């Protein structure tokens, strides 16, 4: 006879829940509830298992969709002071060892990060047209319709798991009774919040439970803040998180409150909060990484790297810290040192397309050409639809560096076949067409690159050079001004603008 048959079903379900075998736990609890619908232990474990199946960490900031950005009632300063806004790229007042001419920008105008995480690809468009053109992910130029789309998908999970209907019907619940029962109210809240995505009933239950606890339970204040945040009531969420933090200093409370400040575009307040949290919890890497992320978003890359290096004192295997430091060293013209970081990730078992692509680029700039080609081949073998274009683009970039124009032309075309919204590939392909004397084809490619990415100053500058060579000084003047708007420190654009102004003065 097997051990499962000898064990009590309740203890077996508890064992499955502890071992994260949630489907088996749900099946056993369902059978127990069929025999006795009022079995609270089975009800508790089934609700817990269903919640754990779809649980998502709410601490990470989410990417904003079109609805969140254009229909947001929270206004920010149109002309932010330097170093005080995450929504205005290029307003950092701190010094940085890398400029936009060396470190590329994402299509929303932010410096490319070494680690893809929620919020690294987001911007704040001012018009609907710009919002549609601004990417929300690392590989596409099309935005998600709304960040709540994920929550809608999770809200239908209950219907899929229960053929006869949902496990718990929120409309038939007497929330006042459950709010006064400490053993069941928390698991019910998590089920409604994560599994059913019923924010309204979750908020009502949290408010009733807070009253039942006489406002002395910080956990319920934290849940109230999460509900307010999900509903877009950020000031109310801020008050709840502050009250919870005053009552009980926990890492989650610091992270949730910092998330609200980042959403409200108050990075300096978030940094102060992280500093306070690091004094209370020294060595907590999530707070250190949070501070590093904010500094990176402000463009203060040197300070960001200092915090990432500080992470190594407590966790020498932090993938995000290793990747960001490696990227910083690469764009600081230290490919050999960057190669150490990426090799460390490879030794840790992180073997994906992006890593092999970065190793190949480091090998190329370190003049290890044989290893560079081998790593590119490995990257292509591991590539999928989302990142194939980037690999071919980098192969074309290497081909330009060694003077093989034919290989570069083919690689850029393959990049566009994989992703026809790759602005950098359009720009480089246009430059190759210019060398061949195909002016109109080059102009079309430049315009395609500009329409995809307004922040790509190279495309504006190259189109300005092309127009100036053809005698179209008006178009050249407009494009060089757009180039300087995207990258005010670009010396070649400044020289061209001065030259065009001199032409117009003579006319």
C-alpha positions as CSV (number, residue, x, y, z in Angstrom):
1,X,0.0,0.0,0.0
2,X,1.4,3.4,-1.0
3,X,2.2,6.1,1.6
4,X,-0.5,8.4,0.1
5,X,-3.2,5.9,0.8
6,X,-2.1,5.5,4.4
7,X,-2.0,9.3,5.1
8,X,-4.9,11.3,6.2
9,X,-6.2,13.4,3.2
10,X,-5.9,16.6,5.2
11,X,-2.3,16.1,6.0
12,X,-1.6,14.9,2.5
13,X,-3.1,18.1,1.1
14,X,-1.0,20.1,3.5
15,X,2.1,18.2,2.4
16,X,1.3,18.9,-1.3
17,X,0.8,22.6,-0.5
18,X,4.1,22.8,1.3
19,X,5.9,21.1,-1.6
20,X,4.2,23.5,-4.1
21,X,2.2,20.7,-5.8
22,X,-0.8,22.9,-6.0
23,X,-2.9,20.9,-8.5
24,X,-2.8,17.8,-6.3
25,X,-3.6,19.8,-3.2
26,X,-6.6,21.4,-4.9
27,X,-7.9,18.0,-6.1
28,X,-7.7,16.5,-2.6
29,X,-9.4,19.6,-1.0
30,X,-12.1,19.5,-3.6
31,X,-13.0,15.9,-2.8
32,X,-13.0,16.8,0.9
33,X,-15.3,19.7,0.3
34,X,-17.7,17.5,-1.7
35,X,-18.1,15.4,1.4
36,X,-18.3,18.2,3.8
37,X,-18.8,21.7,2.3
38,X,-18.2,23.3,5.7
39,X,-14.7,21.9,6.3
40,X,-12.7,25.1,7.0
41,X,-9.3,23.4,6.8
42,X,-10.0,22.1,3.3
43,X,-11.4,25.5,2.3
44,X,-8.4,27.3,3.7
45,X,-5.9,25.1,1.9
46,X,-7.8,25.1,-1.4
47,X,-8.0,28.9,-1.4
48,X,-4.3,29.1,-0.5
49,X,-3.3,26.7,-3.3
50,X,-5.3,28.5,-5.9
51,X,-3.8,31.8,-4.8
52,X,-0.2,30.5,-5.0
53,X,-0.8,29.2,-8.5
54,X,-1.3,32.8,-9.8
55,X,0.7,34.8,-7.2
56,X,2.7,37.7,-8.6
57,X,5.1,39.8,-6.6
58,X,3.5,43.3,-6.3
59,X,6.7,45.0,-5.3
60,X,8.1,45.2,-8.8
61,X,6.9,48.4,-10.7
62,X,4.8,47.6,-13.7
63,X,5.2,49.0,-17.2
64,X,2.6,51.6,-18.0
65,X,0.2,51.1,-20.9
66,X,-1.5,53.7,-23.1
67,X,-4.5,54.0,-20.8
68,X,-2.3,54.5,-17.7
69,X,-0.2,57.2,-19.2
70,X,-2.7,59.3,-21.3
71,X,-5.6,59.0,-18.9
72,X,-3.6,59.6,-15.7
73,X,-5.0,62.5,-13.7
74,X,-1.7,62.9,-11.8
75,X,0.1,65.8,-13.5
76,X,3.9,66.3,-13.3
77,X,6.1,69.3,-13.8
78,X,6.4,70.0,-17.5
79,X,9.9,71.4,-17.0
80,X,11.5,69.3,-14.3
81,X,14.5,70.4,-12.5
82,X,17.7,68.4,-13.4
83,X,17.9,65.2,-11.5
84,X,14.4,65.2,-10.1
85,X,12.3,63.4,-12.7
86,X,12.2,59.8,-14.1
87,X,9.7,60.8,-16.7
88,X,11.9,63.3,-18.5
89,X,14.9,61.5,-20.0
90,X,18.1,63.5,-20.1
91,X,17.3,65.8,-17.2
92,X,19.9,64.3,-14.9
93,X,22.1,66.8,-13.1
94,X,24.6,64.3,-11.9
95,X,27.8,63.5,-13.8
96,X,28.1,60.2,-15.7
97,X,31.1,58.5,-17.3
98,X,29.0,57.5,-20.4
99,X,27.3,59.8,-22.8
100,X,24.5,59.2,-25.2
101,X,27.0,59.1,-28.0
102,X,28.6,56.0,-26.4
103,X,25.8,54.3,-24.5
104,X,22.7,53.8,-26.7
105,X,19.3,54.8,-25.7
106,X,16.1,52.8,-25.6
107,X,13.2,53.9,-27.9
108,X,11.7,55.8,-25.0
109,X,14.9,57.9,-24.5
110,X,16.5,56.1,-21.5
111,X,20.0,54.6,-21.3
112,X,20.0,50.9,-22.1
113,X,20.1,48.9,-18.9
114,X,22.1,45.8,-18.4
115,X,19.1,43.9,-17.0
116,X,15.6,43.9,-18.4
117,X,13.1,44.6,-15.6
118,X,9.6,46.2,-15.3
119,X,9.9,49.9,-16.0
120,X,13.2,50.0,-17.9
121,X,11.5,50.4,-21.3
122,X,8.8,52.8,-20.3
123,X,8.5,56.5,-21.1
124,X,5.8,59.1,-20.8
125,X,4.4,60.2,-24.2
126,X,2.6,63.4,-24.5
127,X,0.3,62.5,-27.4
128,X,-1.6,59.4,-28.5
129,X,0.5,59.2,-31.7
130,X,3.7,59.2,-29.6
131,X,2.3,56.7,-27.2
132,X,1.5,54.2,-30.0
133,X,5.1,54.6,-31.3
134,X,6.7,54.2,-27.9
135,X,7.6,50.6,-27.0
136,X,6.7,48.9,-23.9
137,X,9.0,45.9,-24.2
138,X,12.6,45.4,-25.2
139,X,11.9,43.9,-28.6
140,X,8.8,45.6,-30.1
141,X,7.8,49.2,-31.0
142,X,4.1,48.5,-30.1
143,X,2.8,49.2,-26.7
144,X,0.6,47.1,-24.5
145,X,-2.9,48.3,-24.4
146,X,-3.0,48.4,-20.7
147,X,-1.0,47.1,-17.7
148,X,-4.2,45.7,-16.4
149,X,-4.4,43.2,-19.2
150,X,-2.4,40.8,-17.1
151,X,-4.8,41.2,-14.2
152,X,-7.8,40.5,-16.4
153,X,-6.2,37.3,-17.6
154,X,-5.6,36.3,-14.0
155,X,-9.2,37.1,-13.1
156,X,-10.5,34.4,-15.4
157,X,-8.3,31.7,-13.9
158,X,-11.0,30.7,-11.5
159,X,-13.4,29.8,-14.3
160,X,-10.7,27.6,-15.9
161,X,-9.9,25.8,-12.6
162,X,-13.5,25.1,-11.7
163,X,-15.6,23.8,-14.6
164,X,-18.9,24.3,-12.6
165,X,-18.0,27.8,-11.7
166,X,-15.7,29.7,-9.3
167,X,-14.6,28.2,-6.0
168,X,-15.7,31.3,-4.1
169,X,-18.5,33.7,-5.3
170,X,-17.6,37.1,-4.0
171,X,-21.1,38.4,-4.6
172,X,-22.5,36.0,-2.0
173,X,-20.0,36.6,0.7
174,X,-20.8,38.4,3.9
175,X,-17.5,40.3,4.2
176,X,-18.3,41.6,7.7
177,X,-18.3,38.1,9.1
178,X,-15.1,37.1,7.4
179,X,-13.3,40.3,8.4
180,X,-13.8,39.5,12.1
181,X,-12.2,35.9,11.7
182,X,-8.4,36.2,11.8
183,X,-7.9,32.6,10.7
184,X,-9.8,33.1,7.4
185,X,-9.8,36.8,6.5
186,X,-6.2,37.0,5.2
187,X,-6.4,33.9,2.9
188,X,-9.7,35.2,1.6
189,X,-8.2,38.6,0.8
190,X,-5.3,37.1,-1.0
191,X,-7.7,34.9,-3.0
192,X,-9.9,37.8,-4.0
193,X,-6.9,40.1,-4.8
194,X,-4.6,37.7,-6.7
195,X,-6.9,35.0,-8.1
196,X,-10.1,36.7,-8.7
197,X,-8.7,40.2,-9.3
198,X,-11.7,41.6,-7.5
199,X,-10.1,44.8,-6.2
200,X,-13.4,46.3,-5.0
201,X,-14.3,43.5,-2.7
202,X,-10.7,43.1,-1.6
203,X,-10.6,46.8,-0.6
204,X,-13.9,46.4,1.3
205,X,-12.6,43.3,3.1
206,X,-9.3,45.1,4.0
207,X,-11.2,48.1,5.3
208,X,-13.5,46.0,7.5
209,X,-10.6,43.9,8.8
210,X,-8.7,47.0,9.6
211,X,-11.6,48.3,11.7
212,X,-12.0,44.9,13.3
213,X,-8.4,44.9,14.4
214,X,-8.9,48.4,15.8
215,X,-6.3,49.8,13.3
216,X,-3.5,48.0,15.1
217,X,-2.6,45.4,12.4
218,X,0.0,46.8,10.0
219,X,-0.6,44.0,7.5
220,X,-4.1,45.1,6.7
221,X,-2.9,48.7,6.2
222,X,-0.4,47.4,3.7
223,X,-3.1,45.5,1.9
224,X,-5.2,48.7,1.8
225,X,-2.3,50.5,0.2
226,X,-2.0,47.7,-2.5
227,X,-5.7,48.0,-3.3
228,X,-5.4,51.8,-3.6
229,X,-2.3,51.5,-5.8
230,X,-4.1,49.0,-8.1
231,X,-7.0,51.5,-8.4
232,X,-4.7,54.4,-9.2
233,X,-5.2,56.2,-6.0
234,X,-1.6,56.8,-5.3
235,X,-1.9,59.4,-2.6
236,X,-4.3,57.2,-0.6
237,X,-1.9,54.3,-1.0
238,X,1.0,56.5,0.2
239,X,-0.9,57.3,3.4
240,X,-1.6,53.6,4.1
241,X,2.0,52.5,3.5
242,X,3.3,55.3,5.6
243,X,0.9,54.3,8.4
244,X,2.0,50.7,8.1
245,X,5.7,51.6,8.0
246,X,5.3,53.8,11.2
247,X,3.6,50.9,12.9
248,X,6.0,48.1,11.7
249,X,9.2,48.7,9.8
250,X,9.4,45.9,7.2
251,X,11.2,45.6,3.9
252,X,8.0,45.2,2.0
253,X,6.6,48.4,3.4
254,X,9.7,50.3,2.3
255,X,9.5,48.8,-1.2
256,X,5.8,49.5,-1.6
257,X,6.1,53.1,-0.5
258,X,9.1,53.6,-2.8
259,X,7.1,52.1,-5.6
260,X,4.4,54.8,-5.0
261,X,7.0,57.6,-5.1
262,X,8.4,56.3,-8.3
263,X,4.9,56.2,-9.8
264,X,4.4,59.8,-8.7
265,X,7.7,60.7,-10.3
266,X,9.4,61.6,-7.0
267,X,12.7,59.8,-7.3
268,X,14.4,61.9,-4.6
269,X,11.8,60.9,-2.1
270,X,12.3,57.2,-3.1
271,X,16.1,57.6,-2.6
272,X,15.6,59.0,0.9
273,X,13.3,56.2,1.7
274,X,15.8,53.6,0.5
275,X,18.5,55.2,2.6
276,X,16.2,55.1,5.6
277,X,15.4,51.4,4.9
278,X,19.1,50.5,4.6
279,X,19.8,52.0,8.0
280,X,17.1,49.8,9.5
281,X,17.9,46.8,7.4
282,X,21.6,46.9,6.6
283,X,22.5,44.4,4.0
284,X,19.1,44.0,2.5
285,X,19.9,43.7,-1.2
286,X,16.4,44.6,-2.5
287,X,16.7,48.1,-1.0
288,X,20.3,48.5,-2.4
289,X,19.2,47.4,-5.8
290,X,16.1,49.7,-5.6
291,X,18.4,52.7,-4.9
292,X,20.7,51.6,-7.8
293,X,17.7,51.4,-10.2
294,X,16.5,54.9,-9.3
295,X,20.0,56.4,-9.8
296,X,20.2,54.6,-13.2
297,X,16.8,56.0,-14.2
298,X,18.1,59.5,-13.3
299,X,21.1,59.0,-15.5
300,X,23.6,58.9,-12.6
301,X,25.3,55.8,-13.8
302,X,28.4,56.1,-11.6
303,X,26.4,56.2,-8.4
304,X,24.3,53.4,-9.6
305,X,27.3,51.2,-10.2
306,X,28.5,52.0,-6.7
307,X,25.3,50.6,-5.2
308,X,25.5,47.5,-7.5
309,X,29.0,46.9,-6.3
310,X,27.7,47.2,-2.7
311,X,25.4,44.3,-3.4
312,X,28.4,42.0,-3.8
313,X,29.2,42.4,-0.1
314,X,26.0,40.5,0.7
315,X,25.2,38.5,-2.4
316,X,28.1,37.7,-4.8
317,X,25.7,35.9,-7.2
318,X,23.2,38.7,-7.9
319,X,22.5,38.4,-11.6
320,X,21.2,41.9,-12.0
321,X,24.2,43.5,-10.3
322,X,26.7,41.5,-12.3
323,X,24.9,42.3,-15.6
324,X,24.6,46.0,-15.0
325,X,28.2,46.4,-13.9
326,X,29.3,44.4,-17.0
327,X,27.2,46.7,-19.2
328,X,28.6,49.8,-17.6
329,X,32.2,48.6,-18.1
330,X,31.5,47.8,-21.7
331,X,30.1,51.2,-22.5
332,X,33.0,52.7,-20.5
333,X,35.4,51.3,-23.0
334,X,36.6,48.4,-20.8
335,X,35.5,45.3,-22.8
336,X,38.0,43.0,-21.1
337,X,36.7,43.8,-17.6
338,X,33.1,43.6,-18.9
339,X,33.9,40.1,-20.3
340,X,34.8,39.0,-16.8
341,X,31.2,39.8,-15.6
342,X,29.5,38.1,-18.5
343,X,31.8,35.0,-18.1
344,X,30.8,35.0,-14.5
345,X,27.1,34.8,-15.5
346,X,27.9,32.0,-17.9
347,X,29.6,30.1,-15.1
348,X,26.5,30.6,-13.0
349,X,24.3,28.8,-15.6
350,X,22.8,31.9,-17.3
351,X,23.2,30.7,-20.8
352,X,20.8,32.7,-23.0
353,X,20.9,34.6,-26.3
354,X,21.6,38.0,-24.7
355,X,24.5,36.8,-22.7
356,X,26.3,35.1,-25.7
357,X,25.6,38.2,-27.7
358,X,27.2,40.5,-25.1
359,X,30.2,38.1,-24.8
360,X,30.6,38.2,-28.6
361,X,30.7,42.0,-28.6
362,X,33.2,42.1,-25.7
363,X,35.4,39.6,-27.6
364,X,35.2,41.7,-30.7
365,X,36.2,44.9,-29.0
366,X,38.9,43.0,-27.1
367,X,40.3,41.8,-30.5
368,X,39.4,38.2,-29.9
369,X,37.7,37.8,-33.3
370,X,37.6,33.9,-33.3
371,X,35.7,33.8,-30.0
372,X,33.4,36.6,-31.2
373,X,32.2,34.6,-34.2
374,X,31.7,31.5,-32.1
375,X,29.6,33.3,-29.6
376,X,27.5,34.9,-32.3
377,X,26.8,31.5,-33.7
378,X,25.8,30.2,-30.3
379,X,23.6,33.3,-29.8
380,X,21.8,32.6,-33.1
381,X,21.2,28.9,-32.2
382,X,19.6,30.0,-28.9
383,X,17.7,33.0,-30.3
384,X,14.0,33.2,-30.6
385,X,11.7,35.6,-32.4
386,X,12.0,38.4,-29.9
387,X,15.8,38.7,-29.9
388,X,17.0,37.4,-33.3
389,X,16.9,40.9,-34.8
390,X,19.3,42.2,-32.1
391,X,21.8,39.4,-32.8
392,X,21.8,40.0,-36.6
393,X,22.1,43.8,-36.0
394,X,25.2,43.3,-33.9
395,X,26.7,40.9,-36.5
396,X,26.1,43.7,-39.0
397,X,27.8,46.2,-36.7
398,X,30.8,43.9,-36.4
399,X,30.9,43.4,-40.2
400,X,31.0,47.2,-40.6
401,X,33.9,47.3,-38.1
402,X,36.0,44.8,-40.1
403,X,35.0,46.5,-43.5
404,X,32.8,43.7,-44.9
405,X,30.0,45.8,-46.4
406,X,28.3,42.9,-48.1
407,X,28.0,40.9,-44.8
408,X,26.8,44.0,-43.0
409,X,24.1,44.7,-45.6
410,X,22.8,41.1,-45.4
411,X,22.9,41.1,-41.6
412,X,20.9,44.3,-41.3
413,X,18.4,43.0,-43.8
414,X,18.0,39.8,-41.8
415,X,17.5,41.9,-38.7
416,X,14.7,43.8,-40.4
417,X,13.1,40.5,-41.5
418,X,13.1,39.3,-37.9
419,X,11.8,42.7,-36.6
420,X,10.6,45.3,-39.1
421,X,10.5,47.9,-36.3
422,X,14.3,47.8,-35.6
423,X,15.1,51.5,-36.0
424,X,18.9,51.1,-35.6
425,X,19.0,48.5,-38.4
426,X,17.1,50.9,-40.7
427,X,19.6,53.7,-39.9
428,X,22.7,51.6,-40.6
429,X,21.2,50.1,-43.8
430,X,20.5,53.7,-45.0
431,X,24.2,54.6,-44.4
432,X,25.2,51.6,-46.5
433,X,22.8,52.7,-49.2
434,X,24.3,56.2,-49.1
435,X,27.7,54.7,-49.8
436,X,26.3,52.9,-52.8
437,X,24.9,56.2,-54.1
438,X,21.2,55.1,-53.7
439,X,20.0,58.4,-52.2
440,X,16.3,57.9,-52.4
441,X,16.5,54.4,-50.8
442,X,18.7,55.8,-48.0
443,X,16.2,58.6,-47.4
444,X,13.3,56.1,-47.1
445,X,15.3,54.0,-44.6
446,X,16.1,57.2,-42.5
447,X,12.5,58.2,-42.5
448,X,11.5,54.7,-41.4
449,X,14.0,54.8,-38.6
450,X,12.8,58.2,-37.4
451,X,9.1,57.2,-37.5
452,X,9.9,54.2,-35.3
453,X,12.2,55.9,-32.8
454,X,12.0,59.7,-32.3
455,X,15.0,59.5,-29.9
456,X,17.4,58.1,-32.4
457,X,19.6,61.1,-33.0
458,X,21.8,59.3,-35.5
459,X,18.9,59.0,-38.0
460,X,18.1,62.7,-37.7
461,X,21.7,63.7,-38.1
462,X,22.3,61.4,-41.1
463,X,19.1,62.6,-42.8
464,X,20.3,66.1,-42.2
465,X,23.6,65.3,-43.9
466,X,21.8,63.7,-46.8
467,X,19.4,66.6,-47.3
468,X,22.3,69.1,-47.0
469,X,24.2,67.3,-49.7
470,X,21.2,67.5,-52.0
471,X,20.7,71.2,-51.4
472,X,17.5,70.8,-49.3
473,X,18.7,73.1,-46.5
474,X,15.3,73.5,-44.9
475,X,14.9,69.8,-44.3
476,X,18.5,69.6,-43.2
477,X,17.9,72.4,-40.7
478,X,14.8,70.8,-39.2
479,X,16.4,67.4,-38.8
480,X,19.6,68.7,-37.2
481,X,17.6,70.5,-34.6
482,X,15.7,67.3,-33.9
483,X,19.0,65.6,-33.5
484,X,20.2,68.1,-30.9
485,X,16.8,67.8,-29.1
486,X,17.5,64.1,-28.7
487,X,21.2,64.5,-27.9
488,X,22.1,68.2,-27.0
489,X,25.9,67.4,-26.7
490,X,26.3,66.0,-30.2
491,X,29.3,67.9,-31.6
492,X,28.8,67.1,-35.3
493,X,25.2,68.2,-35.1
494,X,26.3,71.5,-33.5
495,X,28.8,72.1,-36.2
496,X,26.3,71.3,-39.0
497,X,23.7,73.6,-37.4
498,X,26.3,76.5,-37.2
499,X,27.1,75.8,-40.9
500,X,23.5,75.9,-41.9
501,X,22.9,79.1,-40.0
502,X,25.8,80.6,-41.8
503,X,24.2,79.6,-45.2
504,X,20.9,81.2,-44.2
505,X,22.7,84.4,-43.1
506,X,24.3,84.6,-46.5
507,X,21.0,84.1,-48.3
